[in-house]
Amino acid sequence: MKTIPLFLFREAPVSLSRSELLWEFANFAAAVALLAIALAAIGLFLFRRKTRDLTVIYFSLFCALYSVRLLVVLSSVRSLFEASKAVWDYLVWIITCSIILPFGLFLYQLADGRLRKLLRWLLVAQIAFAVFGIVSAGLGADLGELSVANNIVVFGTFGALTLFLLASYWRAEERRLWSHEFRVFMAGFAIWGLFVVHANLLGLRVLTGHNVEFVGFLLFVGCLGYISAYRIFANEERLLVISKELEIARRIQSSILPQGVPKLRGLDIAARYIPMSAVAGDFYDFLLVDENHVGVLVADVTGHGVPAALIASMLKVAFAGQVAQAEDPARVLSGLNAALCGKFEEHFVTAAYVYIDLEQGLMRYSGAGHPPLLRKAIGDPAKELERNGLMLGLFPEASYSSIEMPLTPGDRYLLYTDGVSEAMNGSREEFGKARLLEFLEVHEDSAADKFSEELMTRLRQWSNGSSGTGNGVQEDDVTVLVLDLSTGRPSVQSQ
């Protein structure tokens, strides 16, 4: 077997005829054009951060490898560097073995269903042959023999793809599934395929003449470039549509939340609501019975985004229908559960409901899988009041109970969602109920509105770290409702 020594030396100056120079110039121009296209594609991938598509990277790698191979086969280019013919031939061989991989990955991104399964096997076969060919040539195998094997592999790959695509095209149900991008790809692939067949027949010495495969490749690259650009801008258009829809959803959700808080003599209410994303699953609302009676609901739908917001909208309608039984928290939650059960499968709702009766001086409370109500009375430590039943929307037979307590001047009640107690700092430590109870005690003299703002500030500091080195990322929706019974505190009405 003939060996290929891989040592360096400067080849003798190359003398080319005018026709050969023109041919080399045509190849050089094609290579530069392909390299420019590859660099433009990489730039498009890097700067279009919102719509990154791997097809662009595979396309750019494919073009770059092909352009380099066009350049290194040119005698004029080889004469510029001190390298042996064996080294140049080995470099060409490495590119020849590996160039089919980004092409296969590009096609894999466009394909679907059965074609993807075929492409997986073809990619595995190509990787195996590329490794075998590169290692064998490095160990001294004859490049001529390896090239014949490569021609056969290329013919087999193109033949298998062509037969599969023709067979699927004749199936009307599969033809309908062909996307616009895939049809453009097939047109370019068919044109390039004819040039590839011609080039490989030249390699097998069945035909003679110049290898003009690069002409077909340029046409094919035009099709691939169109596909890549089409996918990027189509993705951007879809993102714009989604952004507009999210903005509409945000406005709708904002409209279902109370635009203010009830103003009752003897009761000061403050509310703070900070969604994690454009639309959220937290919800709060009031049932204002009269000037002495009010019901307050806070709820948290599992998940985030549009699905959670839609369920929150359903909760708004269901809660509005509970006015007749507003004085009984257990019946309110049972009514909400009955209205929500069977409406969704993968979500549920936690909720807490407080009824304030200023006329009789009573507070009634009931919960449904929700963080407990917190109470701070003047002269007493802050404590939890927990009366929880099952989450809403899962079990039609769920029942709820409530507790009743006398109201005393200076009482403060805090309703909140788990985005408060589960807020994380940079060390992945939760804020926790203990810190929340401590905050209640330390800030008991603050008016309701000021207290709620101070609590939001404390949560931001917790998420960012005392030195501003935390993750600073809000990982859940945050809702806080503060209910203050009249006392010597300064009274500041919220919102």
N, C-alpha and C positions, 0 to 999 in steps of 0.2 A: 504494500500500500504506500502510495506517495505521501511523504510528510511535508508540512508547511513550516519552515523555520520562522519564528516570530522575532526577528531582530531588526534593528533600524539601520537604514542607510539612505542616502539621497539618490533618487533615481536620476538617470540621464535626462537632459532637457528633452522635452517633447516637441516634435515638429508636426504641425497639423496643417492640412490643406484648408482652402477657403471654405469648402462645403462642410468640412468637419468642424471648423470654427463656428460657422453659422448654426450647425446642429447643437454644439455645446452651448452656444449663447441662448438658444431656445430652451434647452434644459435648465440653464442657469436662471433665466428669467422666470420659468415656471417654479423653480425651487424657491426663489426670493418671494414670489407672490404667495406661495403656500406658507412660507415662514411668517410673512406679514399677517396672513389670515389667522395662523395659530396664535400669534402674540395678541392680536385683536380679540380673539375668543377668550384668551386667559384674562385679558383686561376686563372684558365684559363680565366674566365670572366673578372677578375680585371686587368690582365696583357696583355690581347689582346685588348687593348683600341680601336684599329681601327676597329675591327670586333666584337663588342659586340652583342651578340644574346641572347634575353630573354629566348630562349629555354634552355640555359645552366643554368640560375638561377632557372627556374622551375624544371629542372632535378635535380639540387643539393638539392633543398628544399624537393623534393619528396624522394630522397635517404636518406637525413638526418632524416626526420620524420619516415621513415620506419625503419631505423637502431635504432633510439631511442626506438621505440615501441618494436622491437625485444629484446632490452636490459632490458627494465623495466618489461617485463613479466617473466624474469628469476628469480627464487628463490634465486640463489646465489648473484645476483646483489641487490635484495631487502634487503637481510640480511645485506648489508654493510651500510645501511642508517636507521636512526630512523624515519620511516614513517609507518603509518597504511596501512593495506591491502586496505582499502577504498580509501586512497589517491592515492596509486599506480593504483588501478582500474580506478579511475577518470582520472588520467593522461593518461592511455592507451585509455580511452574513448575519451578524447579530441583529441588525435592524430588520432584515428580511424575516428572521424567525419570530421577532416580537411584535412587528407592526400589526399583525392580524388581531392581537389582543385588545387594544383600544377600539378597533373597529367592531369586534364582537361585543364588547361592553356597551358601545353606543347603540348597537342594534338591540341588545338586551333591554336597554331602557325604553325603547320604543315598543318592544314586543309585549305580548300578553298571552296567557293561557298556554296552549300546547307548544307554541313556538319558543316560549321561554324555556321549556323543558329540553327541547332539542338544542337550544343555544348553550345551555349548561353543559351538556355532554360535549358539544363541539369546542367550547372554551377549555374544558378539561383536557381534551385531546390536543388542542393547540399548545397549551401550557407544557404538557408532557413532551411534545415534539420540540418546542422551543428550547427547553432545558437540555434535552438529548442532543439537539443539533449544535448548540453553543458549546457544550462540554466536549462533544466529539471533535468539533473543529479545533478547539483549543488543545486537544490531546494529539492532534496531527492527522485527523481523518481527511480524506480527499474532499475538497469543497465541491468538485464537479459531481461526485456521487451523491453528496448530501443535497446539492441543488436539485438533482433529479428527484430525490425523495420528497423535497419540499414542493416541487411542481405537482407531484402526485397528490400530496396532502391538500394543496390549494385546490386542485381540480375536484378532489373528493368533497372538500368543504363547500365550494361553490355549487357543486352538483347536488349535494344533499339539501342545501338551502333552496336551490332553484326548484327541485322536485317537490319539496315540502310546500313552498309558497304557491306553486302552480296547483298542487292538489287542494290546498285550502282555498285558493281563489275560486275554484270550480264548485266549492260548496257554498251555496247562496247564503246560508245562515252565517258562515264565517266571513264571507266577503262584506257583508253589511257591517261587520265589526271593525273593518279596516279604517283607521283614522286618516284624516287628511295628511298628517305628517308621514304616516306609513306609506301612503300611496305615492307621495313625492319621493320618499326614500326608494321605493321599488323602481320608479322610473329611472332615477340616477344610478341605482345598483345595476339595472339591466344594461344601461349604456356602458358603464365601467366594466361590467362582466365581459362584454365582447372584447374590450381592449386587454383585459387580464388573460382571457383565453388566447388571444393573439401573442401576448408576451410569453406565456408559458409554452406555447407551441414553438416559439423561437428558442426558448431554453432547451427544449427537447430536440431541437434541430429538425423539426418537421417542416418549419418555414424558415425563410431567410429574409433579411432586411433589418431596418431600424426598429428598435423598441419604442413605440409611441404610446405606451400605456399611460404616460403622464398626461396626455391630452384627455383621455377618458376620465382619468382621475380628477383633473381640473373641473370637468363637467360635473362629476359626482360630488366634489367638494362644494360646488355651488349649490347643489341640492341639500347637502348636509348643513351648510351655512344657513340656508333658508329655514331648515327645520329647527336648528338651534335657536335662531332669532325668533321664529314663530312661537316656540315653546316658552321662551323667556317673556316675551311681550304678552302672550296669552296668560301666563301665570300672573303677570303684573295686573292685567285687566281683571282677572278673577280676584286678586287681592283688593283691588280698588272697589269692586262690587261688594266684597265681604266687609270692607271697612265702612262703606256707606250703609250697609244693612246693620252693622253693629252700632253705628251712630244713631240710626233710627230706633234700634232696640234700646239703646241707652236713654234716648229721649222718652220713649214709651215707659220704661221702667221708672225714670225720674218722675213722670207724671202720676204714677200710682203710689208713690211715697207721699206722705203728708207734706204739704207746703209750709206748714208751721206746726206749733204745738198748742193744745187747748190751754186756755187761760181761765183758771178757776181761783176764786178767792180762797186762800189758805193752802194752795198747792202750787208749787213751782216745778215745771217740767223742762228738762233740757234733753236734746237728742243730738247724737253725732253718728254719722253714717259715712264710712270710707270704703268703697268697693275696691277689691283687688284688681279687677279688670274693668273694661268698659261697661259690662253688665255683670250683675252679681246675683247671689242667691240669698243674701240677707234681706230681711223685710221687717218693717215695724209699722204699726198703725194704731189708731185710737177709736174707741167707741164712746163718743160724748153723748151720754144719756140726757143730762141736764147740767145746771150750774154746780151741782153738788155730787154728781156721780160720773165717773169716767172709767172705761176699761182700757188697758194698755197691753198690746201684744208685741212681742219680739220673736222672730222665727229665723231659722237657718235651714236652707235647702241644701242637701248634699251636692257636692260638685260646684262648678263655676260656669260662667259664660251663659250663652243663650238658653240651654235647657233649664238651668236653675232659675233663670229670670222668668221663663214662661211659667214654671210652677209657682213662683212667687206671685205672678199675676193671677193665677187660679186661686191662690190663698187670699189675695185681696178681695176677690168676689165672694169667696166663701165666708170670710170674716165679716163683711158688710151685712151678711144675712143672719148674724148672731145677736142683733140688737135686742131682740125680745128676751134673751136669756143672759144678757150682759152681766147681771149681778152674780151669776153662778159660774165661776171659772171652770169647774169640772164639766159642766154641760156645754160650755163654749168649745172646749177642746174636743169633746165627743162629737159635737156638730162639725167641727173642722175635719176631724178624722173621717167621719162618714162622707163628707163631701169630696175628700181627696182619695179615698180608697178605690182601687181599681183604675185610676186615671193614669198611672205610670208604674213601671216595674223596677227600674234600676235606681230610683231615687226615693228618699223619704225626707221628712221635715221634722226638725226639733223645734219646740216652741215653749214659751212661758207667757202666762197671762196673769195680770194683776188687776183687781177691781178695787177702786178707791171710793169709799162711801164717806164723804165729808159730813153728811148730815148726821149719821149715827156714829161716826168716828171709828170706822172699821176698814180693814184691809183684808181682801181674800186673794189667795194665790194658788195656782196649779201649774204644773209643768209636764211636758211630754218629751222626755229624753234630753232635756236642755240643761245647760249649766245653771246651778242654783241661784235663786234670788239672794242678794246680799243686803243686810240691814245694818245700819249704824244709828243707834240711839244715843242721845246726849248722856254722857256719864257711863255708858256701857261699851264693851269692846265690840268691834264689827264681827258679825257672824253670818253663817249661811242658813237660809231657810229652804229646805229641799222637800218637794212633794212631787215626785216624778212618776209619770206613767210611761207607756210605750210611745215610740215615735209615731208621728202622724203619717197616714197614707199606706201603712203596711198591713195592719190587722183590723178588720172590720169589727171584731168583737172586743177590741181594747176598751178598757174603762179607766176613768180618771177620778181622782179625789182632790180635795183642796183643803187648805188650812185657813183659819180666820184669826186675825189678831187685832187688838185695839190700836188705834192710831194715837200717838202722843206727839206733842209739839217738838219739833227738832228731828223727828225721824227722817232718815234718808234711806231710800231703797234704790238699788242699782240692778238694772236688767242689762244683760250684755250677751253677745254671741261668743263662741269659742275662739274667734279670731283675736280676742283680748287675752284670755288666759293662756292660749297656746302660741302667742307671738314668740318668735325665736330670736336669740341674739347670735353673734358670730360664732359662739361655741356650741350652737345647736341646743341651748338651754331654754326651756319655756319660761315665760313670765310668771305663770302659775297663780293659783288662787291665794296663796299665802301673801305674795307681794301685793295682790289686788286688795286684800283685806287690810294690809298695812297701809296702803295708799289711802283707803277710806278713812282710817283713823288719823293719819297725819294731816289730811286736807279736809277735815270735817267742818272747818269754819268757812270754807269757800262756798260761795253761792253756786247753785246748780249749774248754771251756764259756765262759770269760771272753772268749776270742778271738772266738768266734762272736757273742757279745752286743756286743762292741766293733765288730765289722764291721757289724752291723745299725744300731747308733747312727751310724756313719760314713755309711752309705747314707742314713739319714734326714736327716742334716745336709747331705749333698750335694744331696738333692732339695729341701730347704727353703732352701738357701743359707746361707752362714756368718752372715748377718745376719737369717735368717728371712724373706728376701724372695723365695725361689724359688717354684716352682709347688706344691711340697709334695704332688704327686699321684703315687701309685704306679701306673705304667703297665704293669706286668707282675708275674706271680707271682715270688716270690723264695724260693729254697731253697739252703741252705748245709749241707754236711757236712764236718766237720773230723775227721781221723784222726791221732792223735798216738802215736808210738812212745815208750815209757817213757824218761824222761831225768831231769835234775835239776829240771825244771819242777814246780811244785806241781800235784798231781793232783786235779782236781775233776770228779767224775762228773756228766754232764749228765742232766737230766730224770729 
